[in-house]
Amino acid sequence: MKASQLFPQVFGSPEQIETQWPLLSNLQKHKKNIKEIREEDMKRPLKPMKELDMEKVISDIIEKIK
């Protein structure tokens, strides 16, 4: 069997991939749904984390422990 004969079977269109491996398309749908939920409901945590003064947080924790 030549490699050129395998090419259509290995590299198919998205429609062929969805019919042969429906799990992959389901994973893509779930990833899209998760992304939509995050965009709608969750704020990005990086900005508050960057603004957080870690030295102050650590000193506050030490004061509470004492």
Contact map, one row per residue, 1 for C-alpha under 8 A:
111011000000000000000000000000000000000000000000000000000000000000
111111000000000000000000000000000000000000000000000000000000000000
111111100000000000000000000000000000000000000000000000000000000000
011111110000000000000000000000000000000000000000000000000000000000
111111111000000000000000000000000000000000000000000000000000000000
111111111100000000000000000000000000000000000000000000000000000000
001111111110000000000000000000000000000000000000000000000000000000
000111111111000000000000000000000000000000000000000000000000000000
000011111111000000000000000000000000000000000000000000000000000000
000001111111000000000000000000000000000000000000000000000000000000
000000111111100000000000000000000000000000000000000000000000000000
000000011111111110000000000000000000000000000000000000000000000000
000000000011111110000000000000000000000000000000000000000000000000
000000000001111111000000000000000000000000000000000000000000000000
000000000001111111100000000000000000000000000000000000000000000000
000000000001111111110000000000000000000000000000000000000000000000
000000000001111111111101000000000000000000000000000000000000000000
000000000000011111111111100000000000000000000000000000000000000000
000000000000001111111100000000000000000000000000000000000000000000
000000000000000111111100000000000000000000000000000000000000000000
000000000000000011111111100000000000000000000000000000000000000000
000000000000000011111111110000000000000000000000000000000000000000
000000000000000001001111111000000000000000000000000000000000000000
000000000000000011001111111100000000000000000000000000000000000000
000000000000000001001111111110000000000000000000000000000000000000
000000000000000000000111111111000000000000000000000000000000000000
000000000000000000000011111111100000000000000000000000000000000000
000000000000000000000001111111110000000000000000000000000000000000
000000000000000000000000111111111000000000000000000000000000000000
000000000000000000000000011111111100000000000000000000000000000000
000000000000000000000000001111111110000000000000000000000000000000
000000000000000000000000000111111111000000000000000000000000000000
000000000000000000000000000011111111100000000000000000000000000000
000000000000000000000000000001111111110000000000000000000000000000
000000000000000000000000000000111111111000000000000000000000000000
000000000000000000000000000000011111111100000000000000000000000000
000000000000000000000000000000001111111111000000000000000000000000
000000000000000000000000000000000111111111100000000000000000000000
000000000000000000000000000000000011111111100000000000000000000000
000000000000000000000000000000000001111111000000000000000000000000
000000000000000000000000000000000000111111100000000000000000000000
000000000000000000000000000000000000111111110000000000000000000000
000000000000000000000000000000000000011011111000000000000000000000
000000000000000000000000000000000000000001111110000000000000000000
000000000000000000000000000000000000000000111111100000000000000000
000000000000000000000000000000000000000000011111110000000000000000
000000000000000000000000000000000000000000011111111000000000000000
000000000000000000000000000000000000000000001111111100000000000000
000000000000000000000000000000000000000000001111111100000000000000
000000000000000000000000000000000000000000000111111100000000000000
000000000000000000000000000000000000000000000011111110000000000000
000000000000000000000000000000000000000000000001111111000000000000
000000000000000000000000000000000000000000000000001111111000000000
000000000000000000000000000000000000000000000000000111111100000000
000000000000000000000000000000000000000000000000000011111110000000
000000000000000000000000000000000000000000000000000011111111000000
000000000000000000000000000000000000000000000000000011111111100000
000000000000000000000000000000000000000000000000000001111111110000
000000000000000000000000000000000000000000000000000000111111111000
000000000000000000000000000000000000000000000000000000011111111100
000000000000000000000000000000000000000000000000000000001111111110
000000000000000000000000000000000000000000000000000000000111111111
000000000000000000000000000000000000000000000000000000000011111111
000000000000000000000000000000000000000000000000000000000001111111
000000000000000000000000000000000000000000000000000000000000111111
000000000000000000000000000000000000000000000000000000000000011111
